[in-house]
Amino acid sequence: MRIDERLAGGSEPSFSFEFFPPKTDEGERNLGRALAELSRMQPTFVSVTYGAGGNATQKRKTVDIVSSIKAEHGLEAMAHFTCVGATTTELRETLDLMRDAGIQNVLALRGDPPPGETEWTATAGGLEYSRELIELIRDEYDFAIGAACFPEVHIHADSAESDLRYCKEKVDAGARFLITQLFFDNALYWEFVDRARGLGIDVPIIPGIMPITNYEQIKRFTSMCGATIPGELLRELGLRADQPDAVADFGVAYATLQCADLLAKGAPGIHFYTLNRSTATRAILSALRCMTPWRDAVIA
């Protein structure tokens, strides 16, 4: 079933999980365990990234994982899809592969520069912007299309205003829902939603949440994507930096409170960046379903 239809038809908030294609045997085992455990949580959908670089092997692996998730776990799954390293002919070939595999949902992204490169350069004969990719998919295929958005502004954007205008272009081109980059201050999400609605962006904007389970890892992730960690949160993490279990426990507690607040104020759901692990996400989602903070929410 198309994700846009699930989002439009559900009376409960959407809960979804993001996974990435593993590169090692141990990674394969981690993903298998996470899928087995998180599938029991009955998510609205799951998504699978291209992985760094988005080469042909990784693209095929993404399609294979998405197909197996649908077949073996009975979950609706979405394939991430980028412009990186592909001509328009090659993009169509991958889209044909997705369609023929029964995939119905695509998250259309420009993609990051390949490993070792800092500047984005379009592939000769390919596309430069995610908007162009969305238009290609919209015009030639019958996928439900999602796109990314950035409460703290994309790291390559000229300004918050230009970034939001470009987000509007993606929606006008055919994106039917948006998933945000990770953030830790809910005020940033609501400020973004207000600005987006003011510009006429009317599709669901799903907050993307990454539970903090590792101090150095989250500092590395946020430095790469331009997200910020509020001072008080950073201070508490620093106090536990030499206690990995304490960091993970605190991270789960913080994410649970963050998600509960978002849902109580009308967020349409939560998209969990799982890092192919299940423990933190299961704990947070189980607590949320016990609390049901969305029952009295005012829909944003």
Long-range contacts (C-beta under 8 A, 24 or more apart in sequence): 1-76, 1-104, 2-104, 2-105, 2-144, 3-44, 3-45, 3-76, 3-78, 3-104, 3-105, 3-144, 3-146, 3-176, 3-177, 4-144, 4-176, 4-177, 5-144, 6-44, 6-45, 6-76, 7-44, 7-177, 7-204, 7-206, 7-268, 7-269, 10-44, 12-294, 13-263, 13-267, 13-268, 13-269, 13-270, 13-294, 14-44, 14-45, 14-204, 14-206, 14-268, 14-269, 14-270, 14-271, 15-41, 15-43, 15-44, 15-269, 15-270, 15-272, 15-285, 15-288, 16-43, 16-44, 16-45, 16-46, 16-47, 16-206, 16-269, 16-270, 16-271, 16-272, 17-41, 17-43, 17-46, 17-47, 17-271, 17-272, 17-274, 17-281, 18-46, 18-47, 18-48, 18-49, 18-208, 18-271, 18-272, 18-273, 18-274, 19-46, 19-47, 19-48, 19-49, 19-65, 19-274, 19-276, 20-48, 20-49, 20-51, 20-275, 20-276, 21-48, 21-49, 21-50, 21-51, 21-58, 21-61, 21-62, 21-65, 22-276, 23-51, 27-276, 30-276, 30-277, 31-65, 31-276, 33-278, 34-274, 34-276, 34-277, 34-278, 35-69, 35-73, 36-73, 37-278, 37-282, 38-274, 38-278, 38-281, 38-282, 39-73, 39-74, 39-75, 41-281, 41-282, 41-285, 41-286, 43-75, 44-76, 44-269, 45-75, 45-76, 45-77, 45-78, 45-105, 46-75, 46-76, 46-77, 46-78, 47-77, 47-78, 47-79, 47-80, 47-107, 47-271, 48-77, 48-78, 48-79, 48-80, 49-80, 50-80, 50-81, 50-82, 50-84, 50-111, 52-112, 52-114, 52-115, 53-84, 53-85, 53-114, 53-115, 54-82, 54-84, 54-85, 54-86, 54-111, 54-114, 55-85, 59-94, 60-97, 63-94, 63-97, 63-98, 63-101, 63-103, 66-98, 66-101, 66-103, 67-101, 67-102, 67-103, 70-102, 70-103, 76-104, 76-105, 77-103, 77-105, 78-103, 78-105, 78-106, 78-107, 78-146, 79-103, 79-105, 79-106, 79-107, 80-106, 80-107, 80-109, 81-106, 81-107, 81-108, 81-109, 81-133, 81-137, 82-109, 82-110, 82-111, 82-133, 83-109, 83-110, 83-111, 83-122, 83-123, 83-126, 83-127, 83-128, 83-129, 83-130, 83-132, 83-133, 84-110, 84-111, 84-112, 84-113, 84-114, 84-123, 85-114, 85-123, 85-126, 86-123, 86-126, 87-123, 87-124, 87-125, 87-126, 88-125, 88-126, 88-127, 88-136, 89-125, 90-126, 91-126, 91-127, 91-133, 91-136, 92-136, 92-140, 95-136, 95-137, 95-140, 95-141, 95-143, 98-143, 99-141, 99-142, 99-143, 103-143, 104-142, 104-143, 104-144, 105-143, 105-144, 105-145, 105-146, 106-137, 106-143, 106-144, 106-145, 106-146, 107-145, 107-146, 107-147, 107-148, 107-179, 108-133, 108-134, 108-137, 108-145, 108-146, 108-147, 108-170, 108-175, 109-133, 109-147, 109-148, 120-156, 129-166, 130-170, 131-166, 131-169, 131-170, 131-173, 134-170, 134-173, 134-174, 134-175, 135-173, 135-174, 137-174, 138-173, 138-174, 144-176, 144-177, 145-174, 145-175, 145-176, 146-175, 146-176, 146-177, 146-178, 146-179, 147-171, 147-175, 147-177, 147-178, 147-179, 148-178, 148-179, 148-180, 148-181, 149-178, 149-179, 149-180, 149-181, 149-192, 149-196, 149-205, 150-180, 150-181, 150-192, 150-226, 151-180, 151-181, 151-183, 151-188, 151-189, 151-191, 151-192, 152-181, 152-183, 152-188, 152-226, 152-227, 152-228, 153-226, 154-181, 154-226, 155-225, 155-226, 160-195, 164-192, 164-195, 164-196, 164-199, 165-199, 167-196, 167-201, 168-196, 168-199, 168-200, 168-201, 171-201, 171-202, 171-203, 175-203, 176-203, 177-203, 177-204, 177-205, 177-206, 178-203, 178-204, 178-205, 178-206, 179-206, 179-208, 179-271, 180-205, 180-206, 180-207, 180-208, 180-271, 181-208, 181-225, 181-227, 182-208, 182-209, 182-210, 182-221, 182-222, 182-225, 182-227, 182-273, 183-207, 183-208, 183-227, 183-228, 184-227, 184-228, 184-229, 184-230, 184-233, 184-254, 184-258, 185-228, 185-230, 186-258, 186-261, 186-262, 186-265, 189-262, 189-267, 190-265, 190-300, 193-300, 204-268, 204-269, 205-268, 206-267, 206-268, 206-269, 206-270, 206-271, 207-262, 207-267, 207-269, 207-270, 207-271, 208-271, 208-272, 208-273, 209-255, 209-258, 209-259, 209-270, 209-271, 209-272, 209-273, 210-255, 210-272, 210-273, 210-275, 211-251, 211-252, 211-255, 211-272, 211-273, 211-280, 211-281, 211-284, 212-237, 212-247, 212-248, 212-250, 212-251, 212-254, 212-255, 213-247, 213-248, 213-251, 213-252, 213-275, 213-277, 213-280, 214-244, 214-247, 214-248, 215-240, 215-241, 215-244, 215-247, 218-251, 248-280, 251-280, 252-280, 252-283, 252-284, 255-280, 255-284, 256-283, 256-284, 256-287, 256-288, 259-284, 259-288, 260-287, 260-288, 260-291, 260-293, 261-293, 263-288, 263-293, 263-294, 263-297, 264-293, 264-294, 264-296, 264-297, 265-297, 265-298, 265-300, 266-294, 266-297, 266-298, 266-299, 266-300, 267-297, 267-300, 268-299, 268-300
